[in-house]
Amino acid sequence: MNITQEKLDDQNAVLKVVVEPADYASKLDSRYKSLSKTMNIPGFRPGKVPVGLIKSKYGKGLLVEEVENLVSSELNAYISEQKLPLVGGVIPKREGPVAGDWDKPDVFEFHFEVGLKPELDVELTKSDKLKYHTIEIDDEQVNQELDAIRRRYGKVQSADTVGGDDMVSGDFVELDEKDEILPGGIMSTGSVFLRSVKPDAQKALEGKKAGEEVIVNPKDLVENPEDLAKMLNIDEAAAEGLNTNFKFTVGGISRLEPAEMDEELFDTVFGDDVVKSEEEFKAKVKESLQSRYSRDSDALFRRDLSHYLIEKYNPTLPDDFLKRWMVNDGGFEGDIESEYPGYRRATQWQLIVDHLIETKKIEVNAEAIKDKTKEILKERYAQYGMPEPGEDQLEETARRVLEKREEVEEVTNLVVNDQLVTYARENAKVEEKQVKFDKFVELASTDPAEQAVKA
């Protein structure tokens, strides 16, 4: 078998694969002989089917299968050995992908189109100016987080009357236009959270006791058709068209009592004896917020960094080829012209990241992946209020996690993201800018190109 490459231009090439009879004849004969011993055909004893009969009935199909498998295997080996810098995949050439006659097998030629990566030389220096936005944490945010923590670790108790943020369970009965019970109408038991209902419905429910009734429109309690369907135990289509009043009879009233700001809460959230006072607790909560927001800052910085590097280096791509590959082999369905620009930018960014990894400007190794996994595990333990395990147990848990390929890929991406931020902050001229939370959200939701225009 002979494989050659014909470059059409810097980023497009055709791979020609020439298959001689000597490449496939012996393997094909082995297939015939094997099938003759295993196939059951009426009129012949098992294992005694003539090879000639196998050839006449199945020869062409077996030939196609054998040759195509051979071509696929050898082509992949060639690409790997030659270290071809492919972008996208391999697709059969549009004009005459195969030369040869399957009915008269001899020499076959296969032609495949490939796209090639551009040459890149990406590097960040102090002449590259970037901004790293951090969130200014004020007392209001800390207090909101404190309230959320107290609610998270609070206790649910029964209440006598409806009020506050209570969850109210009860019976729903559908009414007619005269607000009388509708014969054959919907009857169900469900629950509502008082803080999520519309003001009029909230006002109607407040102060009610178990056994008392109120007439409400369920859409004033739950607007989302899916949630409404669950509350009334009906299908979603029926929920969307529902526009009648219901009698709601109050059953149970459950009230969440926030946890006290005391040592029990401090130990539950941060571990025994880590925090000893309310002030220390607030300081730790603020520290946790800063850690959480730092990940948001990193994410925004990476997004802006990708925009900056794509605009600066603008890696060229074999666009026509990639569009054909997406449709032909990538399983893409839809309007390719409208979807391709987003795919193009994602591919450009991946090429830049791959280049930085290849040139060792950012490094990803097994040790970094394991350390990141342990870091994630520690965060999860803290998130669920569990004590952090010892180093040996943490090491063993990380090992088990990384036995799964999808977990390795996910953690590897996180390590790459961390390394990108570190590389950029160490090598570029990065201005750290503190902004209010609302401003940060605005920046995160605005396209970087629009930000550049406003600047």
C-alpha positions in Angstrom: 0.0 0.0 0.0 1.2 3.5 -0.9 0.0 6.7 0.7 1.1 10.1 -0.7 0.2 13.7 0.1 -0.6 16.4 -2.4 -0.7 19.9 -0.9 -3.2 22.1 -2.7 -2.2 25.2 -0.7 -0.9 25.9 2.8 -4.0 24.6 4.5 -5.5 22.1 2.1 -4.2 18.7 1.0 -5.3 15.5 -0.6 -4.2 12.1 0.6 -4.0 9.4 -2.1 -4.1 5.8 -0.9 -3.2 3.2 -3.5 -4.2 -0.4 -2.6 -2.7 -3.3 -4.5 -4.2 -6.8 -4.7 -1.3 -8.0 -2.6 -2.4 -5.8 0.2 -5.8 -7.4 0.6 -5.8 -10.8 -1.2 -4.5 -12.9 1.6 -6.7 -11.4 4.2 -9.7 -11.8 1.9 -8.9 -15.4 1.3 -8.7 -16.0 5.1 -12.2 -14.4 5.5 -13.6 -16.8 2.8 -12.0 -19.9 4.4 -13.2 -18.8 7.9 -16.7 -18.3 6.7 -16.8 -21.6 4.8 -16.2 -23.3 8.1 -18.8 -21.4 10.2 -21.7 -20.5 7.8 -24.8 -22.7 7.7 -26.2 -22.8 4.1 -29.0 -25.3 3.2 -27.7 -28.2 1.2 -24.3 -28.2 2.8 -23.0 -29.8 5.9 -21.8 -27.3 8.6 -18.2 -26.4 8.0 -18.2 -27.8 4.4 -19.6 -24.8 2.5 -17.5 -24.4 -0.7 -15.2 -21.3 -0.7 -16.4 -20.6 -4.3 -20.0 -20.3 -3.1 -18.9 -17.9 -0.4 -17.1 -15.8 -3.0 -20.1 -15.7 -5.5 -22.6 -14.8 -2.8 -20.7 -12.5 -0.5 -17.4 -11.7 -2.3 -18.1 -8.1 -3.3 -19.4 -7.1 0.1 -16.5 -8.8 1.9 -14.0 -7.1 -0.5 -15.4 -3.7 0.1 -15.4 -4.2 3.9 -11.8 -5.6 3.9 -10.4 -2.9 1.7 -12.1 0.0 3.5 -11.0 -1.3 6.9 -7.4 -1.6 5.6 -7.5 1.9 4.1 -8.9 3.4 7.4 -6.2 1.6 9.5 -3.3 2.5 7.3 -4.5 6.1 6.8 -4.7 6.7 10.5 -1.2 5.2 10.9 0.2 7.4 8.2 -1.3 10.6 9.7 0.2 9.6 13.1 3.6 8.7 11.7 3.8 11.8 9.6 2.5 14.0 12.4 0.1 15.7 10.0 -1.2 18.8 11.8 -4.9 18.2 10.9 -7.8 20.5 11.7 -11.1 18.9 11.5 -11.1 15.3 10.2 -10.7 13.4 7.0 -13.4 13.4 4.3 -13.6 11.6 0.9 -12.7 13.8 -2.0 -15.8 15.3 -3.6 -14.8 14.4 -7.2 -14.0 10.7 -7.6 -13.2 9.5 -4.0 -12.5 6.0 -5.2 -10.9 4.7 -8.5 -11.3 1.0 -9.2 -13.9 -1.6 -10.0 -15.4 -3.6 -7.1 -16.7 -6.2 -9.6 -13.3 -6.7 -11.1 -11.0 -6.1 -8.2 -7.4 -5.0 -8.9 -5.8 -1.8 -7.9 -7.9 0.8 -6.0 -7.2 4.4 -5.4 -8.8 6.4 -2.6 -8.6 10.2 -2.3 -9.3 12.1 0.9 -9.4 15.8 1.7 -7.8 17.1 4.8 -7.4 20.6 6.4 -4.1 21.6 7.9 -3.4 23.8 10.9 -1.8 27.2 10.3 1.7 28.0 11.6 1.5 30.0 14.9 3.9 31.8 17.1 1.8 32.9 20.1 3.4 34.7 23.0 2.4 37.2 25.6 4.8 40.0 26.7 4.5 43.2 28.8 3.5 45.0 25.6 0.2 43.1 25.7 -2.2 45.0 27.9 -5.1 43.2 29.6 -7.6 43.8 32.4 -8.5 41.5 35.2 -11.8 42.4 36.9 -12.4 41.5 40.5 -15.7 41.9 42.4 -15.8 44.4 45.3 -17.5 42.6 48.2 -19.6 45.0 50.3 -21.5 44.4 53.6 -24.7 43.8 51.8 -23.3 40.9 49.9 -21.8 39.4 53.1 -25.1 39.8 54.9 -27.0 38.2 52.0 -24.6 35.2 52.1 -25.0 35.0 55.9 -28.8 34.9 55.5 -28.4 32.2 52.9 -26.1 30.1 55.1 -28.5 30.4 58.1 -31.4 29.3 55.9 -29.4 26.4 54.5 -28.7 25.1 58.0 -32.0 26.1 59.5 -34.8 23.8 60.7 -38.2 23.4 59.3 -41.0 23.7 61.9 -44.8 23.7 61.8 -46.5 27.1 62.0 -50.1 28.0 63.0 -50.7 30.7 60.4 -49.3 31.4 56.9 -46.7 34.1 56.6 -43.1 35.0 55.6 -41.4 32.4 53.4 -43.7 29.5 54.4 -44.3 26.5 52.3 -48.0 25.8 52.4 -49.5 22.4 51.4 -53.2 21.9 50.8 -56.0 20.6 48.5 -56.9 22.2 45.2 -60.4 21.9 43.8 -61.3 23.4 40.4 -64.2 25.9 40.3 -66.6 27.0 37.5 -67.3 30.6 36.4 -69.5 31.0 39.4 -66.7 29.9 41.7 -68.6 26.7 42.6 -67.1 23.3 42.5 -66.8 22.1 38.8 -68.2 18.6 38.4 -65.4 16.3 37.1 -62.9 19.1 37.5 -59.3 18.9 38.7 -58.8 17.8 42.3 -55.2 17.6 43.7 -53.0 18.0 46.6 -50.0 20.3 46.2 -47.6 22.8 47.8 -46.6 26.4 47.2 -43.9 28.7 48.5 -45.3 31.9 49.7 -42.4 34.1 48.6 -42.7 32.9 44.9 -46.4 33.7 44.4 -47.9 37.0 43.0 -48.7 39.8 45.5 -52.5 39.3 45.4 -52.3 35.6 46.0 -49.7 36.1 48.7 -52.0 38.6 50.4 -54.9 36.2 50.2 -52.9 33.4 51.8 -51.2 35.4 54.6 -52.7 34.8 58.0 -54.7 31.7 57.0 -54.7 28.7 59.3 -55.0 25.0 58.6 -58.5 24.1 57.3 -59.2 27.7 56.0 -60.0 28.2 52.4 -59.0 30.8 49.8 -60.0 31.2 46.1 -57.0 31.6 43.8 -56.0 31.3 40.2 -53.2 28.7 40.2 -51.3 30.8 37.7 -50.9 33.4 40.4 -49.2 30.8 42.5 -47.0 29.2 39.8 -46.4 30.8 36.4 -44.2 28.1 34.8 -46.5 25.6 33.0 -44.1 22.7 34.0 -44.3 23.6 37.7 -48.0 24.3 37.5 -48.5 20.8 36.0 -46.6 19.2 38.8 -48.4 21.2 41.5 -51.9 20.1 40.2 -50.8 16.7 39.0 -51.9 17.3 35.4 -50.0 17.3 32.0 -48.2 20.3 30.8 -50.5 21.0 27.8 -53.5 21.1 30.2 -51.6 23.5 32.5 -50.8 25.9 29.7 -54.5 26.2 28.8 -55.8 26.4 32.3 -57.5 29.7 33.3 -60.0 28.9 36.0 -60.1 29.6 39.7 -59.5 26.9 42.3 -60.5 26.5 46.0 -57.4 26.0 48.0 -57.8 24.5 51.5 -54.8 25.1 53.7 -53.3 21.9 55.1 -49.8 22.0 56.6 -47.8 25.1 57.1 -44.0 24.6 57.2 -41.7 27.4 58.3 -37.9 27.5 57.9 -36.3 28.9 61.1 -32.9 30.2 60.2 -30.0 28.7 62.2 -28.8 30.8 65.2 -25.6 32.7 64.7 -23.8 30.6 67.3 -20.9 28.1 67.8 -22.9 25.2 66.5 -23.4 27.0 63.1 -19.7 28.1 63.1 -18.5 24.5 63.6 -21.0 23.1 61.1 -19.9 25.4 58.3 -16.2 25.7 58.8 -15.2 22.8 61.1 -14.7 22.5 64.9 -13.0 25.4 66.6 -12.0 27.2 63.3 -14.3 30.2 64.1 -15.1 31.4 67.6 -17.0 34.6 67.1 -19.6 36.3 64.9 -17.0 38.7 63.6 -14.7 35.8 62.7 -17.6 34.0 61.0 -18.4 37.1 58.9 -14.7 37.3 57.9 -14.6 33.7 56.9 -17.8 34.1 54.9 -16.3 37.1 53.1 -13.1 35.1 52.4 -15.3 32.3 50.9 -17.1 34.8 48.7 -13.8 36.2 47.5 -12.6 32.6 46.6 -15.9 32.0 44.8 -15.8 35.3 42.9 -12.1 34.7 42.0 -13.3 31.8 39.8 -15.8 34.1 38.1 -13.0 36.7 37.6 -10.8 33.9 36.1 -13.6 32.9 33.8 -14.2 36.5 32.6 -10.4 37.0 32.1 -10.1 33.8 30.1 -13.0 34.9 27.8 -11.4 38.4 27.3 -8.0 36.7 26.8 -9.4 34.4 24.1 -10.9 37.4 22.3 -7.7 39.4 22.6 -5.5 36.5 21.2 -7.9 35.6 18.4 -8.0 39.2 17.3 -4.2 39.6 17.6 -3.1 36.4 15.8 -6.3 35.6 13.8 -5.3 32.0 12.9 -6.2 31.2 9.3 -8.4 28.2 8.7 -9.4 26.0 5.7 -12.9 27.4 5.9 -14.5 25.7 2.9 -13.0 22.3 4.0 -14.2 22.7 7.6 -17.8 23.5 6.4 -17.8 20.4 4.3 -16.3 18.3 7.1 -19.0 19.6 9.6 -21.8 18.6 7.3 -20.1 15.4 5.9 -18.5 13.9 8.9 -19.2 16.1 11.9 -22.9 15.2 12.0 -23.9 18.9 11.8 -27.5 19.7 11.1 -28.8 23.2 10.4 -27.7 26.3 8.6 -24.0 26.0 8.3 -23.4 29.6 7.2 -25.1 31.0 10.4 -23.5 28.5 12.7 -20.0 28.4 11.3 -18.7 31.8 12.6 -19.1 30.5 16.2 -17.4 27.2 15.4 -14.6 29.1 13.6 -13.8 31.2 16.7 -13.9 28.2 18.9 -11.5 26.4 16.6 -9.2 29.4 16.5 -9.1 29.5 20.3 -8.4 25.8 20.5 -5.5 26.1 18.1 -4.0 28.9 20.2 -4.4 26.9 23.4 -2.9 23.8 21.8 0.1 25.9 20.5 0.7 27.2 24.0 0.7 23.7 25.4 3.0 22.4 22.6 5.5 25.1 23.2 5.3 24.6 26.9 4.2 28.1 27.7 1.5 26.3 29.7 2.1 22.8 31.1 -0.4 20.1 31.9 0.9 17.0 33.6 -0.4 14.1 35.7 0.6 15.7 39.0 -1.2 18.9 38.2 -4.3 16.9 37.2 -4.2 15.0 40.5 -3.7 18.1 42.6 -6.6 19.8 40.8 -8.8 16.8 41.5 -7.9 16.9 45.2 -8.7 20.7 45.3 -12.1 20.0 43.8 -12.8 17.3 46.3 -11.9 19.6 49.2 -14.3 22.2 47.9 -17.1 19.6 47.7 -16.5 18.5 51.2 -16.7 22.1 52.4 -19.8 22.8 50.3 -21.7 20.0 52.0 -20.4 20.8 55.5 -18.3 17.7 55.7 -14.9 17.5 57.4 -11.9 17.4 55.1 -10.5 13.8 55.0 -6.9 13.0 55.7 -4.3 13.1 52.9 -4.2 9.3 52.4 -8.0 9.2 51.9 -8.0 12.3 49.7 -5.3 10.7 47.5 -7.2 7.4 47.2 -10.5 9.2 46.3 -8.7 11.3 43.7 -7.2 8.1 42.2 -10.7 6.6 41.9 -12.1 9.7 40.3 -9.4 9.8 37.7 -10.0 6.2 36.7 -12.9 7.6 34.6 -11.8 9.1 31.2 -14.5 11.7 31.2 -13.4 12.9 34.7 -9.8 13.1 33.5 -10.9 15.2 30.5 -12.9 17.5 32.6 -10.2 18.1 35.2 -7.6 18.5 32.4 -9.7 21.3 31.0 -9.8 23.0 34.4 -6.0 22.7 34.8 -5.5 24.2 31.3 -7.8 27.1 32.2 -5.9 27.7 35.4 -2.6 27.6 33.6 -3.8 30.0 30.9 -4.8 32.6 33.6 -1.4 32.2 35.4 0.6 32.4 32.1 -1.2 35.6 31.0 -1.0 37.3 34.4 2.7 36.5 34.7 3.7 37.5 31.2 1.3 40.3 30.0 0.8 43.7 31.5 -2.4 43.0 33.5 -4.3 45.8 35.2 -6.4 44.6 38.1 -9.7 46.5 38.3 -12.2 46.2 41.1 -15.8 46.7 40.1 -19.2 46.4 41.8 -21.1 43.1 41.4 -23.7 44.6 39.1 -21.0 46.0 36.9 -19.2 42.7 36.8 -22.4 40.9 35.7 -22.7 43.6 32.9 -19.2 43.0 31.7 -19.7 39.2 31.8 -22.9 39.4 29.7 -21.5 41.9 27.1 -19.6 40.7 24.1 -15.9 41.6 24.3 -16.0 43.3 20.8 -18.8 45.6 22.1 -16.7 46.4 25.2 -13.7 47.4 22.9 -16.0 49.8 21.0 -17.3 51.4 24.2 -13.7 51.7 25.6 
